[in-house]
Amino acid sequence: MFSPNSAGLDFNPNPQPAEHGLLYGTPLVPVQADIILQGGCKCRLWRCYKHGHSACCFPHVAAFPTILPCSNLANTWPPSHPRALIPVPHLLSPPPKRCSPTCRPADAVLQADIWVATTADSPPHVVSPWAQLQASYADATGHTPVYPEWTTGFWQCKLRYSNQSQVMDVVQGYLDRQIPISLIIIDFYSWNDPAAPLGKENTLGDETLPTTCWPDAKLMVEQLKEQGVELMISPYSHSVANTSHNYASAASRGLLATDGTGRPALGYAGGFVYDLFNTAARAYAFGAMQDGYINQYGLHHFSLDCNEPCGGTNNGTFGNDFVYNEGKWPAAFVGAAYPHMVSQMLYEGMGAPGKPYAGDNVMLGRSAWAGTQRFGGAVWSGDTQSTWDDFNQQFRAGLNMAMSGIPYWTTDIGGFDGGDTTSGDFRELIVRWFQWGAFCPLFRLHGARKGPTWPPGEPGLCGDTSSNEVSVKIACDRQPNENLFHFLVHDHSCLISISRSQMTEIGRHLRYSCN
């Protein structure tokens, strides 16, 4: 294992008097950026003024949440919020003593590469400078595949469906009430087999659905498709339990990440994490998926939950002591890019041009990395709480995700945890969240609810009839839509999301000035 250096990116407003501008309430001031190397040495990267047109990115050492400190300059560095993109503690730790409070530290880097793009014109822009920079970023990091048209419709999910009958009953309930539904998602622990001998219940890594709960999964997929509904599953295929028939070979061939003691790294739900930075490990893990979910049942849409990956206790550590690439790369160096490798595994196996499901495999992950969009990776904002404050945060999270080059994005409508259907406050919250969710790139309901559901047995909508009439009307309006689909095709080629900040529109029908 090598000993990488540490570095930090420091954003400091220029203390000298300078012209200030205003962009939709955001003060624009000259900013200089310095990189802080190990030992405190500082190297100036740029100084930005009102007519600067640069966008600087650090794809080798950081995620791509975007900060806009002045005019149309964009830069990237590790995020400051654990649910922004990459929840890895070494990116969230306090800056080194010699790094200022405005510094964004990275604990382990071999080099800091700078990518620079420029706009084609000066203010006032004919085309939004941000749109120009997004297009350049797409050229540099990869264009996102266009999702199938059905993805513009409504997605149903909850924590969780436990068997085949529940899934079919819920879909039939939607169809009986003439509420359009495009996709239903089977959440985690679908791999558990309650009929297995004691200690063998966890089949994580077999990549199959136990017949005890899923007697004919292939028929389920076929029947849903006949009804116009796609099926997605959350398989946790980045991990394999030691009770799985795929474990022994993976362990003996060195295809598993290791922990700080050199033993296989324990992830979530009793699974051991694949070393997906290893090409052979990616091929092995996908091969297991292909032999199971794909070939046996025809499943080819996957919810990539816990793809950070989660640590063994799921307490926010996210495997920060894991070691990858056959024991050569510590998590401090590459750990935050693990979600990227999960998406790459599926893209290489089934989504790339010439592969059997090219253009028809949808991936929804909890985290991503700079460039994940080229593998077709969508992202949702994680396990939010059912509160108005969390709902408010989703607006900012979605705009920043779009600015970070991830055009397909969504949330858990209603919040993931804490929703009580007997609460009038929550009933209003979920309807308001539902209304806003219809304008997100992906329209997806999810959560763990307390209290009775509406109608009885339905795990989705809740509350009184009048509240749900609003939600049902929205679901009916947001059907798979040809006009919306063509809009997505046009904008996603340049990584422009349908949920985007006002600065993206500059030059289309708005003007701005830094004077």
ZAMARGU-4260 file (C-alpha; in steps of 0.2 Angstrom, whole numbers, plus 5000, padded with zeros to 4 digits):
<rodrens>
0) 5000/5000/5000 | 5007/5017/4995 | 5007/5032/5007 | 4998/5046/4997 | 4999/5065/5001
5) 4985/5076/5008 | 4979/5091/5000 | 4965/5104/5002 | 4957/5117/4990 | 4955/5134/4998
10) 4942/5146/4992 | 4946/5164/4999 | 4937/5180/4994 | 4949/5193/4987 | 4951/5205/5002
15) 4955/5219/4989 | 4941/5231/4984 | 4933/5225/4969 | 4917/5226/4959 | 4903/5216/4965
20) 4888/5209/4956 | 4872/5201/4960 | 4865/5185/4952 | 4848/5181/4958 | 4852/5186/4976
25) 4869/5178/4976 | 4884/5191/4978 | 4897/5188/4966 | 4915/5193/4972 | 4932/5189/4965
30) 4939/5173/4972 | 4956/5165/4972 | 4958/5146/4974 | 4974/5139/4982 | 4978/5121/4984
35) 4986/5116/5001 | 4998/5102/5000 | 5005/5091/5013 | 5016/5102/5025 | 5006/5118/5022
40) 5014/5123/5005 | 5001/5133/4996 | 5000/5134/4977 | 4989/5147/4968 | 4977/5139/4956
45) 4967/5154/4949 | 4960/5171/4953 | 4943/5175/4946 | 4936/5192/4941 | 4919/5197/4934
50) 4924/5192/4916 | 4932/5176/4920 | 4925/5161/4910 | 4934/5146/4918 | 4927/5130/4925
55) 4939/5120/4935 | 4936/5102/4941 | 4946/5089/4951 | 4939/5073/4945 | 4953/5062/4951
60) 4952/5068/4969 | 4934/5073/4972 | 4916/5072/4969 | 4907/5085/4959 | 4896/5095/4970
65) 4897/5112/4963 | 4901/5129/4971 | 4899/5145/4961 | 4909/5158/4970 | 4909/5171/4956
70) 4901/5175/4939 | 4902/5159/4928 | 4916/5150/4937 | 4913/5133/4943 | 4924/5122/4953
75) 4923/5105/4963 | 4930/5098/4979 | 4924/5086/4992 | 4906/5090/4998 | 4903/5097/5015
80) 4886/5088/5018 | 4886/5069/5021 | 4871/5066/5010 | 4876/5078/4996 | 4884/5065/4985
85) 4898/5054/4993 | 4895/5051/5012 | 4913/5046/5017 | 4920/5053/5033 | 4938/5057/5028
90) 4930/5070/5016 | 4920/5078/5030 | 4934/5079/5044 | 4940/5096/5050 | 4953/5104/5039
95) 4972/5102/5043 | 4978/5115/5055 | 4987/5125/5041 | 4971/5124/5031 | 4959/5139/5033
100) 4941/5137/5038 | 4936/5139/5019 | 4947/5124/5014 | 4940/5108/5007 | 4952/5094/5013
105) 4957/5078/5004 | 4967/5066/5015 | 4975/5055/5001 | 4980/5061/4984 | 4993/5056/4972
110) 4991/5071/4961 | 4978/5085/4958 | 4973/5087/4940 | 4964/5102/4934 | 4951/5102/4920
115) 4947/5119/4913 | 4934/5124/4901 | 4929/5141/4894 | 4913/5149/4887 | 4913/5154/4869
120) 4907/5172/4872 | 4907/5186/4886 | 4893/5194/4895 | 4879/5197/4890 | 4879/5179/4884
125) 4869/5173/4869 | 4869/5155/4877 | 4869/5153/4896 | 4888/5151/4901 | 4883/5137/4913
130) 4874/5128/4899 | 4890/5130/4889 | 4901/5123/4903 | 4889/5109/4906 | 4891/5104/4888
135) 4910/5104/4889 | 4909/5094/4905 | 4898/5081/4896 | 4911/5080/4882 | 4925/5078/4895
140) 4917/5065/4907 | 4904/5057/4896 | 4886/5059/4890 | 4872/5051/4899 | 4862/5037/4890
145) 4844/5042/4887 | 4832/5032/4898 | 4817/5024/4890 | 4801/5034/4888 | 4792/5024/4902
150) 4804/5032/4915 | 4795/5048/4913 | 4779/5041/4922 | 4776/5037/4940 | 4787/5025/4951
155) 4780/5016/4966 | 4790/5010/4980 | 4790/5007/4999 | 4799/4999/5013 | 4795/4985/5009
160) 4786/4972/4998 | 4790/4955/5006 | 4782/4943/4993 | 4776/4941/4975 | 4757/4943/4980
165) 4760/4960/4988 | 4768/4967/4972 | 4755/4960/4961 | 4741/4966/4972 | 4748/4984/4973
170) 4750/4986/4954 | 4732/4979/4951 | 4726/4992/4964 | 4733/5006/4954 | 4726/4999/4938
175) 4709/4996/4945 | 4708/5014/4951 | 4715/5020/4934 | 4730/5028/4941 | 4745/5026/4929
180) 4760/5017/4936 | 4776/5014/4926 | 4787/5005/4938 | 4787/4996/4955 | 4802/4993/4965
185) 4806/4978/4977 | 4817/4985/4991 | 4830/4976/5001 | 4830/4959/5010 | 4820/4951/4996
190) 4835/4938/4996 | 4830/4932/5013 | 4823/4914/5014 | 4812/4911/5029 | 4811/4893/5025
195) 4829/4890/5025 | 4838/4881/5039 | 4843/4891/5054 | 4859/4902/5049 | 4856/4900/5030
200) 4842/4912/5028 | 4853/4926/5021 | 4856/4922/5003 | 4863/4939/4999 | 4875/4936/4984
205) 4865/4921/4976 | 4857/4935/4966 | 4840/4925/4966 | 4823/4927/4974 | 4819/4913/4986
210) 4803/4903/4980 | 4796/4903/4997 | 4791/4922/4995 | 4793/4923/4976 | 4786/4907/4969
215) 4787/4912/4951 | 4798/4928/4949 | 4799/4926/4930 | 4780/4925/4928 | 4779/4941/4939
220) 4790/4950/4928 | 4781/4945/4912 | 4764/4948/4919 | 4769/4966/4925 | 4776/4970/4908
225) 4760/4964/4900 | 4751/4977/4911 | 4763/4991/4906 | 4773/4991/4922 | 4792/4988/4924
230) 4800/4979/4939 | 4815/4985/4948 | 4824/4977/4962 | 4837/4982/4975 | 4849/4967/4975
235) 4864/4974/4985 | 4875/4965/4972 | 4890/4974/4978 | 4891/4962/4992 | 4890/4943/4995
240) 4886/4934/5011 | 4897/4920/5017 | 4882/4908/5016 | 4880/4912/4997 | 4887/4899/4985
245) 4896/4913/4976 | 4906/4918/4992 | 4920/4904/4993 | 4926/4907/4975 | 4926/4926/4977
250) 4936/4925/4993 | 4949/4913/4987 | 4952/4923/4971 | 4955/4939/4981 | 4939/4948/4974
255) 4933/4955/4990 | 4939/4971/4998 | 4948/4970/5015 | 4946/4979/5031 | 4960/4986/5042
260) 4965/4969/5048 | 4967/4961/5031 | 4951/4951/5032 | 4936/4952/5020 | 4927/4968/5023
265) 4910/4966/5031 | 4897/4978/5023 | 4878/4979/5027 | 4866/4965/5030 | 4879/4952/5033
270) 4887/4954/5016 | 4906/4956/5012 | 4910/4969/5000 | 4917/4966/4982 | 4932/4975/4977
275) 4924/4983/4962 | 4940/4993/4958 | 4946/4976/4952 | 4941/4972/4934 | 4940/4953/4938
280) 4929/4957/4953 | 4917/4967/4943 | 4915/4953/4930 | 4912/4940/4944 | 4899/4951/4953
285) 4890/4954/4937 | 4891/4936/4931 | 4882/4931/4947 | 4868/4944/4943 | 4867/4938/4925
290) 4865/4920/4931 | 4852/4925/4943 | 4841/4940/4942 | 4844/4943/4923 | 4844/4926/4915
295) 4832/4917/4927 | 4819/4931/4928 | 4822/4944/4915 | 4825/4958/4928 | 4836/4972/4921
300) 4832/4987/4931 | 4842/4989/4948 | 4840/5000/4963 | 4858/5002/4969 | 4855/5006/4988
305) 4869/5006/5000 | 4882/5008/4986 | 4894/5019/4996 | 4896/5005/5002 | 4888/5005/5019
310) 4899/4999/5034 | 4895/4984/5044 | 4885/4994/5057 | 4877/5006/5045 | 4881/5020/5057
315) 4889/5032/5045 | 4906/5025/5044 | 4904/5018/5026 | 4919/5007/5027 | 4932/5021/5029
320) 4945/5007/5034 | 4942/4997/5018 | 4956/4993/5006 | 4953/4991/4988 | 4963/4986/4972
325) 4970/4970/4979 | 4975/4978/4995 | 4984/4993/4987 | 4971/5007/4988 | 4965/5013/5005
330) 4947/5020/5006 | 4954/5037/5010 | 4961/5037/4992 | 4947/5030/4982 | 4933/5025/4994
335) 4921/5039/4988 | 4922/5033/4970 | 4915/5016/4975 | 4897/5020/4969 | 4904/5024/4952
340) 4912/5007/4951 | 4895/4999/4955 | 4887/5008/4941 | 4902/5004/4929 | 4900/4985/4934
345) 4882/4985/4927 | 4885/4996/4912 | 4900/4985/4907 | 4889/4969/4909 | 4872/4975/4902
350) 4871/4993/4897 | 4885/4997/4885 | 4882/4998/4866 | 4880/4980/4859 | 4875/4973/4876
355) 4858/4964/4878 | 4850/4978/4888 | 4858/4993/4880 | 4846/5008/4881 | 4834/4998/4892
360) 4843/4996/4909 | 4839/5009/4923 | 4850/5011/4938 | 4845/5021/4953 | 4859/5023/4966
365) 4860/5032/4983 | 4877/5040/4978 | 4887/5044/4963 | 4904/5051/4957 | 4910/5063/4944
370) 4906/5055/4927 | 4894/5042/4934 | 4881/5049/4922 | 4890/5041/4907 | 4885/5024/4914
375) 4867/5029/4915 | 4867/5031/4934 | 4853/5040/4942 | 4853/5046/4960 | 4841/5049/4974
380) 4844/5060/4989 | 4845/5046/5002 | 4836/5042/5018 | 4828/5058/5022 | 4816/5062/5036
385) 4797/5066/5034 | 4799/5084/5040 | 4796/5100/5031 | 4814/5105/5034 | 4820/5089/5025
390) 4808/5093/5011 | 4815/5111/5010 | 4833/5104/5008 | 4828/5093/4993 | 4826/5109/4982
395) 4844/5114/4985 | 4850/5096/4984 | 4842/5093/4967 | 4848/5109/4960 | 4866/5105/4965
400) 4865/5087/4959 | 4859/5094/4942 | 4874/5107/4942 | 4885/5092/4946 | 4882/5083/4929
405) 4869/5070/4936 | 4853/5074/4926 | 4842/5060/4932 | 4838/5063/4950 | 4824/5060/4963
410) 4819/5059/4981 | 4809/5049/4993 | 4792/5058/4990 | 4786/5061/5008 | 4803/5057/5016
415) 4809/5040/5020 | 4807/5039/5039 | 4795/5046/5052 | 4779/5048/5042 | 4764/5045/5052
420) 4748/5043/5042 | 4737/5048/5057 | 4746/5065/5057 | 4737/5080/5048 | 4754/5088/5046
425) 4762/5073/5037 | 4746/5071/5026 | 4749/5089/5020 | 4768/5086/5019 | 4766/5071/5008
430) 4754/5079/4996 | 4765/5095/4994 | 4780/5083/4991 | 4770/5073/4979 | 4766/5089/4969
435) 4784/5095/4968 | 4790/5077/4964 | 4780/5077/4948 | 4792/5091/4942 | 4808/5081/4947
440) 4817/5071/4933 | 4811/5055/4941 | 4794/5054/4949 | 4796/5041/4963 | 4786/5038/4979
445) 4795/5029/4994 | 4796/5028/5012 | 4792/5018/5028 | 4776/5024/5035 | 4767/5022/5052
450) 4748/5021/5054 | 4735/5015/5042 | 4737/5017/5023 | 4725/5023/5010 | 4716/5014/5003
455) 4717/4999/5015 | 4732/4989/5011 | 4739/5001/4999 | 4757/5005/5005 | 4758/5021/4994
460) 4747/5036/4996 | 4739/5040/5013 | 4728/5052/5022 | 4710/5058/5019 | 4701/5057/5002
465) 4703/5075/4998 | 4722/5075/5000 | 4724/5060/4989 | 4713/5067/4975 | 4726/5080/4973
470) 4740/5066/4972 | 4730/5055/4961 | 4727/5069/4949 | 4745/5073/4948 | 4750/5054/4945
475) 4737/5054/4931 | 4745/5070/4923 | 4763/5063/4924 | 4760/5049/4913 | 4774/5043/4901
480) 4774/5058/4890 | 4781/5060/4872 | 4784/5078/4874 | 4793/5077/4891 | 4803/5062/4884
485) 4810/5073/4869 | 4814/5087/4881 | 4824/5075/4891 | 4833/5068/4876 | 4838/5086/4870
490) 4844/5092/4887 | 4852/5077/4894 | 4864/5076/4879 | 4872/5091/4888 | 4869/5085/4906
495) 4856/5098/4908 | 4842/5092/4920 | 4824/5097/4919 | 4826/5103/4937 | 4839/5116/4935
500) 4845/5133/4943 | 4841/5149/4935 | 4858/5152/4930 | 4856/5139/4917 | 4843/5150/4908
505) 4854/5165/4907 | 4855/5169/4889 | 4839/5161/4884 | 4827/5174/4889 | 4837/5183/4904
510) 4852/5194/4905 | 4863/5197/4920 | 4877/5209/4924 | 4891/5209/4936 | 4892/5228/4937
</rodrens>
